[in-house]
Amino acid sequence: MEHHFWHQRWQAGQIGWHLPEPNPLLKQYLPELALPQGASILVPLCGKSVDLAWLLGQGYHVIGAELSPLAREQFVEEQGIELLPGDDGWWHSEEGRLRWFEGDFFALTPDSAGAVDAVYDRAALVAFAQARRPDYVRQLASLAPGAQLLLISLDAEGVPLEAGPPFVVPDDEVVQLFGDVATLEKRAEHATLRQGHPWWEKVWLGRFKAVDSAA
């Protein structure tokens, strides 16, 4: 989707993907990654997710990436976490455990993002139309070599693949997208209802290949 689409959604308050509580699938499956205290977790297309505050509360460092300034402003207001401006689109909490990149996710570089120990993707892959998803996965792999992955994808019956966002991403496409850059295992499926259609949230755990083994 083009940038103006997402800016319009935020300005209109059309953010149906936002959850008022920490994602229960994150709370259930993140412990399986066995991340140490202080590990750095990248959350692409983070919106104003309360998951960021929850991760901070678990003792992790968090790197959020989000296009909309409104998302950052609302996150600061709702979570009471002040973010100070830095260079080149970066913001940071006073103690530095939350770093927030405001801008195009594809403008992030490994040098600016720094070390990434894990990626948590709950609403990013499914926000991209099919043609753009390979670029997104390659960008993730470049930012997080060797990092672990907790991915939540969406599947549904009777919903066209081109309808979205959020978009349906079938299991075989998930496997194909990540096959060259990560090991991946589907751990669970959870049924839910969206606009009268049955949807499934699929939980995947994996690890990105290190730089020297991805070539």
N, C-alpha and C positions, 0 to 999 in steps of 0.2 A: 504494500500500500504506500502511496505517496505521503510525504510528511504532512501536507495540509489536511489529509483525511484524519490523521490522528489528532492534530491540533483542533480540528473541528469537533471531534468526539469529546475531547476533554473540555472544550469551551461549552459544549451543550450538556455536559454531565452524563454523557452516554458511555458509561464505563461499567457495563454489566459484568465484566470479568472480575471486578474488584470484590474481594471477600472481606467482611468486617472482622473476621477472626483469623488467626493463623491457620493455614491450610492443614487439615488433619492428615493428609497424605505425607506432607513434609514432616510432621511430627512423628508419624509412624515409621517412615522409611529412612530418614536421615541417619538415625543411629546405626543402620547397617553399613554406612560408609566408614564408621569408626574413626572419624576425624578427631585429631587432638585439639585441645583448647588452643585458641589463637589461630587456627587454620583460617585461610582466606577463601571466602566463597563468593563467586561471581554470580549475580542475578541479572541476566539480560532482560531488557524491556520490563523493568521492575514496577512501573507505575508508582503508586503510593502504597504498595503492598505492606500490610502489617507483618508479613513474613520477615521483612528486614529487621524490624524491631525485635521480633522473636529470636532470630538468629543472633543478634547482638546480645540478647539476654542469656543465650546459651554459652556465651564466651567466645564467639567467633568474630573474626574481622569480615566485613562485608563490602563488596564492590557492587554498587548498583549502577545500572546504565538505563537511561530513560530520555526520550526525546522531548517531552513536554515540560516546560517550566511550571505549569500549573500542578503537575504531579508532585514535583519537589516542594512547592509552596504548601500544598495541602498535606503532604507527609509531615513537614515541619510543624504545621499547626496542630495536626491530629495526634502526633506521637510525642511532641514536645522535645524533639531532638534538633537542636540548632545546627545548621550547616553553614559553614563559612566559605566564601568564594576563594578559589585558587586560580591556577592558570589553565588556559586552553579548555574551558568548559568543565573543569573539575570543581567539586565542592567537597568539604570534609567536616566531620564532626570535630569538636574541640580536642578530644583525646585521640582522634585519628583512626578509630576503629571502623568508622563508616566513611567510605569514599564514594562519591556520587558523580558519575559522568553524565552531563546534560548535553545531548546532541545525538547525531546519527550514530547508531551502534557500529556501523561499518567504518567510522572514523577512528574508532579505538585502535590502538596499537599495543603490541606486547610490552613495549617499553613504558608506555603511559599507564597501562593497567597494572603492571608489576606481577609478582608471583601470584598464581591462582592454584589453590589446592583442590577446589571442587567447583562445579557448576550446578546451579539449581535452576531448572527451566520448567516453570509451571504454565506460562502463558506466552512464550516467545515463539517457539517453533510453530504453534498453531495460529499465530498472528500473521504469518507470511503466506502469501499465495504460492502455489506449487512451484512456479518458475523461479522464485526467489529463495526457496528453501536450501538448495545446494550451496548457494553463496553464504547463507547464514551459518550452516554447519561448518563450512571451511573457515569462516571467521572465528567461530568458537574454538575450533581445533588449533588455530594459530595463536589464540589468546591463552589457551589452557593446556599446553602440552603436558602429558603425564597426569593431568588432574582427573579426579573422579567426577562422576556425572549422576545426578538425579533428575530424570526427565519425566514429565507427565504429558502424554499425548492424548488426543481425543479421537474417537471413532464413533460412527453412528450409522444406523440403517435409515434409508429413505431421505438422506440429506445429500444433495449434489456436492461433488468434490470441490466445485468452484464457488460454492456458497459460503460466505464468511466475510470477515472474521467473527468468531474463531472458525478455523477450517478443520475439516475432517482430514486426518493424516493416518491412513491405514497402516497396519503393522508392517506389511511388506515394504512400504515406502520408508518407514522409520529405519528398518534394517538396511535398506539400500543406501539411505542418506548417510548413515554413520558407519557403514561397513568398512570403508577405507581408512577411517580416521580414529575409530574407537572400537573397543569390545563392548558389547551391549547385551543385557539379559532382561527380558520382560519378567517382572516379579509379581504383578497383580493386575486385576481388572476390577473397577468399581463402577457400578451402574448408577446413572443419574438421569434426570429429566430436564430437557431444555426446550422450551417452546412446544411442548407436547410430544417431542420426539425422544425415544430412548437413546441416550449417549453413554459411552463408556470412557472413563478416565483410565488410561493405561500407565502403569508405573514401570519405568525402566531404570536399571542401575548399570553403570559401566565405568569405563576409564578411557580417556583419550590416550592415543599413542604418544610416546615421547618423540621429540623432534627428530632424533637420529633414526627412529624406526618407522617414521611416517613417509619417508621419501620413497 
